[in-house]
Amino acid sequence: MDLPSKSRHIMILTGEPSGDFHAGHLVKKIRQSKNNIYFSGIGGPHLKNQNVDLFYDIANLSAMGITEVLAQLGQIKKAFDLFKKKLRVNKPDLIILVDYPGFNLKAARFAKEHCQIKILYYITPKVWAWKKSRLKKIKTYVDHAALILPFEERIFKKAGISSTYVGNPLVDEYPENISKPFFGTSCLSAKKTDYLIISLLPGSRASEIKNLLKIMIKAAVIIHQTHNLQVKRKKICFIISQASLIHEKNIKAILKKYSFDQIFEIYDGPVKNILLKSDLVIAASGTVTLEAALCCVPTILIYKMSVISYWIAKLFVKLKYAGLANLIVNGQVMPELLQNNATPEKISQKALYMIDHLSCFQDKLQMVRKLLGNKGASKRTAGIAMHMIQKIIQ
């Protein structure tokens, strides 16, 4: 594409739904600052809605775990080859990397070594969890890092990496005073006094649906049966969150195997809407658990991956907690049931206990918002991007 002489070109790269979501907001903020910028990149529906010229869709890239990623190497190579081609045909003034470190750090290296392009990394690799060696790569190939977790500042400063803590973008999505949404479905449109709403958030990847949804459904059936044995209890309704990249038929196929499928509802809208109506959440480990914390919704964090992926992760990940909320607070404000502990029996047992102590768990989650600071992460990151482009022009 030929650009007007005064236009600037930013290439933005992400590989997962959460990254695409935050990248979309960032592009919007940059355009509010300067509207004659052409954007190209790799992304999904949120970047597409911002009129970014996508040369590869992330629908084929979302995977987590060693064996899961190996199954998608062909698609990853295809995306990277397209990236290299686009870089040579239409060299951008700035590349913004958003999360997805396995791909994006390779992209940063190629762009630096072959084109000497300025690079901004937003939502940086989780070097505090594993692969601290990536800090050296970031220092070598990335010009500036926009950090979203408060404890990352110390790590990047110690490594000598040019960086700024911009705040967490989720704080913008979940202001402290937010109106409760209304839904047309029977359970979600009901008053909270009528139902106890438990939401199941199995993740946004096909591999997560395969590994976690059956476990969650079995746990929900146990919760429903046990809860109903006790008198003067609210009715329980279970909401299953359907991620944008997951087809409803895949979820319904799993539900059909259970005689209690009538107690479940599938919702394909923003996860925020579910969280704001939920009394309790059972969620796959990931960014959504931090969103639940910002809504002060008591949450059970679970995760299960292939045996090989799990044992490899055990070798490299040396963290006290898996959940972001727990890491930020440095305490278990969200119970974690991982791998062999992620069973229907253990999940249901923990859920039934939490149902009787919801206010206690809500109070614990208040600390997360305080530690994340003020809103405006996307706006501050947009300011950094524009400053980097101005320096290039000069």
C-alpha positions, 0 to 999 in steps of 0.5 A: 500500500502506498502511503501519503507523504505525510503519513506514518506507518505503525505495524502492530503484532499480537497473537492472542485474543487478550492481546488483540483486545488491548492492542485495539484500545491502544490503536484507538488512543494513538489515532486520537492523538494523530489520525494520519497514521496507517496501521498494519499488523497481525491481530483479530477482531479488535484490531480489525474494528480499528481499521488496522490492515491485518495481513494475518488473523490470530485465529490460527495462532492461539495456543498455550503449552509446549505440545499445544504450540508444537501442533501449530508450528506450521501456522506460526511459520506462515505468519512469520514469513508474511511478517518478513515479507511485509517488512521489506515491502512497506517498512514501518516507522515503528513496530509495537509488540503486544504480548505473545513473546515467543513470536514477537521477540523473534520479530523484534530481532529480525526487524532490528537486524535487517531493518533497524526499526524502532520497537515498543513492547506493550504487555511484555513477556512474563520474565518474572515467571520464567525465561529470564533470559528474555530480558537480554533479548528485550534489552538488545532488540526493544527500544522501550517497554511499557509495563503493566504490572507494578512489580515489573518496574524493579526487574526491568530497571535492574536489567537496564532496560528503558521502560515505563510502568504505564498502569494496567489497561484492565483498570480502565475496563473496570472502574470502581462504580460501574453499572450492572448490565442487563441481558435477555437470557433468563438467568442473566436478566434475572435479579441477583436476589433471585439466583446465585450465579456461578460463571464458568470461564474455560478460556479462549483457546480450543485446547483450554476448552478441551482440557477444562470445560468438562471438568468445570461442568462436572464440578457444576453438577456436583455443586448444583446437586449438593446445594439443592439438598440444603433448604432455603437456598437460592437457585443456582444458575451456571453461565458458560462464557463462549470466547470469540474464537470458540464456536457455540456448537463445540460447547453444546456438544460437551453439554449434551453429555450431561443430564443437567444441561438445562442448568447451564446457559452459554453467553458469547458477549464480553466477559465483563458482562458476565463478571458483573453479574456473577457471585462466584467464578470458576476460571482458567488461569489467565488475564480473566482472573485479574478482571474478576479481581477488579470486579471483586468477584470471588474466583477459583483459578484452575488450569490443566495442560498436557503432562509433558507441558506441565512437567516442562513448565515445572522445571522453569516456572518458579512462582509461589502462585499462578494467578496474577491477582495472587502475585500482585497481592503476594497472597492467595486471594484466589484459591488455585487448583492446578493440574492433578488438583483440578478435579470436579470434586476438589473444585466443587468442594472449594466452591461450596465453601466459598458460597458460604463466605462470599463477603470474606473473599470479596474483601480480600480482592479489594487490595488488587485494585489499590495496588494496580493504580490509576486508569489510563494505561493505553493513553500513556502507552500511546504517548510513548509511541508518538514520542518515539515516532517524533524522534524518528521524524526529527 
